[in-house]
Amino acid sequence: MAEASDHAVVIGAGIAGLLAARALEGRFGQVTVVDRDALPDQPVPRVGVPQARHTHRTLGRGRRALEELLPGLTDALVARGAVPGRLGVSRPLLEWYVRQRLTSSPQVRFLERTAALDLRWDPAGGRVVGVRAVNCDDPSTTPLATTIEADLVVDASGRASRLTEWLHRAGHAEPRQQLVRVDLTYVTRQFRWSSVDLGCPPQLVVTPRPGIAGAATAMRQENGVWTVSVAGYHGNRPPLELERFLAAASLYGGSHLAGMLNHAEPLDDGTSYRFPANRRWHYEGTAVPPGVLAVGDAVCTLDPLLGHGMTLSALEALNLGAHGLGRPAAAFFRRTARLLAGPWSVAVQQARWTEPGPSWSAATGSD
């Protein structure tokens, strides 16, 4: 790729976008990452990632992929307080660390507060040659004022992706979409245990079971902080208020989680997030024009409680790094489809299990 290319643009500075930029670094003369957000210089949640405060985890395969993309990542995060072994780390810290690694590269630049409006096409409309963008802080800027030329554009803009719209607008076929509704809402609160030696595992994951439309997770992260998430499916909405949250966590997390929470000091007021459906765009079955690819939630969004998101982003980044610029997009998306096959099947099966079960009122004694 490097010998025939000069510039790549990645739309989105979330985990998928950052890892994509890392995979392209060194294979292009320059990689530009475009994002609507102002990117903080500290590991704090940002506006453009509404689920940033919630529990995140990487599977073993994902941790190995992250280390392959960013050698030394595990040791560096552990030095910053992350839990060794399972790499217990918050989403803001992981994202900040990867962004700092990229910022130090002369080949990578970030355009903050910049919104991608459309793709730029060659005169024949058969190949993507850049991105039309606008500065979010300058309303006087016209959409045509900023055109970022590129040999490759990678859409990593997540669930807000407009790639299918852009392809349709240019006269190209849209990929087939699969949608499996779950109407998931989950609430996360942060805690610190009053004792560090309670025999607590570094993570506890209680998944939905047939007839039980809820789940709970607890993860130890950097500096001894735990995130505890409680989720309900099909409109079964968990409570934010502390006492009711603890009751719901006990109902869906079982006696082990209940015992852990008996020794916990609450650190925040909690936050909630709603996830309507698993969604997958089958780009592997579409004639995607040259010059554009997609990764992360721009291709497939999965039930967050399954914990596949960051792992898939890392694996797709490795796939991206192995994809030659001259190869058709179909080859890339076929490999992506193979990565998604197992997680998608699990998500569909879990959606079938989570038919309405015990309500939150059963846990809290309230309406």
N, C-alpha and C positions, 0 to 999 in steps of 0.2 A: 504493500500500500504506500509506503513512504516514498518509494522511488518515483511514483507517478502522481503524487498528490501534494497539495500545499496547505489546505485549510479545511478544517472540520468545524461544524457548529453543533453543539448539544443544547437542546431546549429543555431546561429544567435543572435546578441545582440541588435536587433531593438526592437520596442515596443512589438511585438508579442512574441519574445524570452524572453524578460525581464519579461513580465507578466506570461509566461509559467513557468519560473524559480521560480517566486514568488509562483505560485500555487503548485509547487512541493516541495518548501522549507518546511522542517519539516516532510515531508512524506518520504524523503530519507535521508540517512546518509550524503550524499554529492550531490550537484548539480553543475555540471560544465557547464559554458556557453562558447562556442567556437565562435570566430569571427575573420574574416580576418583583421579588422580594428585595429588601435591603438585607444583605447577608451579615450576620453579627460576627464580631471578632472574638466572641466568647462562646463556650458551649451552652447556649440557652435555646429554648424552643423559639421557633420563628413563626410568623403569622401564616406563611404559605404552607405550613405542615400542621394541619389541625389535629392530627393524631400524634404529634411529637411527644406529648406528655404521657402517652399511654405505654403499656408494657410492650417491649420489642425483644425479640430473641433471634439468634442465628442457629440454624441446625449445623451439625458437624461438617457436612459437606460445604455449607456456606462459609464457615470459619476458615476452612482450608482454602477456599477460593479467594476470600479476602486477603489471606496471608500471601497467596500467590500474586495477587494484584499489587499488594502493598507490603513487601517484606519488612518484618519488624513491627507490624501493626499490633500484634498481640502483646508483645513486651511493652510497647509504648503506652498502650491503654491500661495495662496492669499497673505501670508506673504512675498513672494518673488515677488510680483507685479502683479500676475495673476488677471484677472477680475473675481469677485465673481459671483455667480448665474450660468452663462453659462460656467464657468471655462475656460475663455479665456486665453490660454497659448500657447506658441510656442512649436513646436515639440522638439527642442533641450532642452528646460527647462524641459519638461515632461520626456523625456528619461533620462536626467541627474539625475533628482530627483529619479526616480525609480531605476536607477543603483546605486545611493548612498545608498538607502535603502538596496539593495541586498548586496552591498560591506560590509556593516556593519554586515552581518550575517556570523557566522563561518561555516555555512553549504553550503555557496555558494562561488565558486571561478570562476574567469574569466581567460580564456586563450586568450590573445590578439594576433593579428598577426598570427593566426593559422587557416589554411584552412582545412575543412573536405573534404577528397578525396573519401571516400567510407564507406559503412557500414562494420562492422565485423560480421561474421556469426558463428554460432556453427558448429561443424564438419559436421552435416547432412544438413546444409544450410536451416534449417527450422525456425530458430529464430535469431533475431539480438541480439548480445551480446556486441556491442561497435561500435566505430568509428575509422577509420584510418585517421590520420591527419598529417599535415606537418607544420613546422614553416616557415612562409612566408619570414622571414629575414635571413634564413640560407639555401642557395641553396644546400649546401652539404648534408643536411638532406634527407635521403631516405624516400619514402612514408611509409615504414614499420617501420621506427624508432619510430614513435609515434602511439601507439595504446591505446585508452582510453576505457577501459572496462566499460560496463554499463548494468544495468538491464532494462533500458528504454532509448531510444533515441528519442528526439522530434525535428523534422525538422521545424525550424522557420526561414529558410534562405531566405524567400521571393520569389520574382519573379525569382531569380537566382537558385531556388531549383533544385537539381539533383536527387531527391528521385525516380522519375519514372525511370530514367536511372539506378540507383543503383538496384532497384527491378528487372528490366529487365535483368541486367547483372547477377544476381543471379538465374535467371530462374523463377521468379515470374511474374504474370500477371500485366500489367500496367493498371491503371484506365482509364476509358473513359474520354475524354476531350471535353468540350464545349468551343467554341470561338466565340465571337461576336465583330467584329471590329468596332472601333470608330475613330481611327487615331486622337487622341486628343493631342493638344499641349496647354499648359497653361503657362502664364507668370505672375510672381509675383513681385511686388515692395513694398517696405516698405515706410510708410509715418508717419508723426506726424501732427495732426491738429493744426492750429495756435491758436485755442481756444478749451478749453476742454468742453465748454458748447454750442454745436451747435444743441442740440436735436438729436444727432446721436445714433441710437441703437447700442448695443455692437457687433452686427453682422448683415450683410445684405447679403442675398443669393438670387440671381436671376438665376433660373435654365433655361435650354433650353425649348423653346416652339415649338410646331409643326411648321416647316418651318423656325425656327431660330436656326442656327447651332452654337450658342455661348452661353456663360454664364459668370457671374461675381460674385465674392464674396468679402466682406470686413469684416475683423475680428479684433476687438481690443484685443491686447495681453498685456503681462506684460509691465509695465513701460510706458504706454501710446503710445506704438508703434502699428500701424495698418499694417496688410498685406492686400494688394488688389491684387486679382488674376483675370485675364481675360483669357478665354479659347475659343478655336475654335476646331470644329470637322471636320472630313473628309478632312484633309489637309488644313483647314482654319487656318493659323498660325498667332497668335497675334504678334504685334511688341514689341520690347524691348525699343526703343527710346521713351523718356518721352512724348513728345507732341502727337505722334501717339498712344502711350499706353493710354493716357488720353481720346483721341477721341474714341478709341475702348471700353474703360470702360464705356463711356457715352452711346455708341450705345447699348451695351449688358447689362449694369447695370441700365440704365434708369436715369431719372432726379434726383432722390434722391442721387444716387452715384455720379453723375456729380456735384451736389451741394456740397457734402461733399469734393470732390477732389478740388473744387475751393478754399478751405481754407487749403489745405494740403501742408506740406513741405516734399519734397522727401528726403529720407534718403540713398538710394542706387541706383545702376545702374540696378537692376532687374536681374532675373534669369528665365530660361525657363526649361520646362520638357516635355517630350513626352511620351504618354501612348498609345500604339497601339491598345489594345483590352482588353475587359473583358474576363477572362479565369477562367474556373472552372474544377478541377479534381474531378471526382466522386469516391472518395475512398470508399464511403459507398456501392458501388456496386462491390467491388473488395475484394478478399481474401487476405487482408494485413497480412503478417506474424507477429507473436508475437514479442514484443520488440521494435516496432517503431510506432510513431504517427506523425502527422503533424498539424500545426496550421497556421493561418494568411494567407499571400499571397502565401505560399507554397501549400495551398488548393484552394484558390479563390482570384483572383485579380479583383477589381471592379473600375469603373470610380471614380477617386479620388474626383471629384466635388460632388459626392453624400454624402461624409462624413461618410461612414460606416466603414472605415478601422480600426480605433482605437477602435471603439465600438465593432466590431466583435472580435477583438483580446482580449479584456477584457472578453467578454462573452465566448469565446473559452477557455480562461484560467480557468474560473470557471468550465467549462465542464471538463477540464483536471484534475483539482483538485478533482473532484467528481468521476473520473474514477479509479477503482481499478486495480492494476497491473495484477491480475489474470483474469480479464475480457477480452474478445476478442476485438481486435481493431474495429471490425465491430460495436459494440455498441457505441463506442466513435464517429465514423464517421457518424453513423445514427443521433446522437444528433447534430453533427456539421451541417449535411445536413438540419436539421430543422431550425437551426439558419440562414443558408444561403438562405433559400427558398425565403423569402420576399425581401431582398436586391438584390438578383440575378434577380428576376422578375422586380424590379424597374429599374435595370441597363439595362436589355434587352429592356424595354419599352422606356427608355430615348434614347437608341441607335437608335430606330426606329424614334423617333422625330427629331433627329439631322441630317436629310438629308441636303445637302448643302443649305445654306441660304445666307444672305447678306455677301459680302466679306469684308476683312479688308480695301480694297481700297475704299469701300463705306464710311468707317468711317474716313479714313485718306487722301483721295484725292490723293493717290499714287498707284503705281503698286504693 
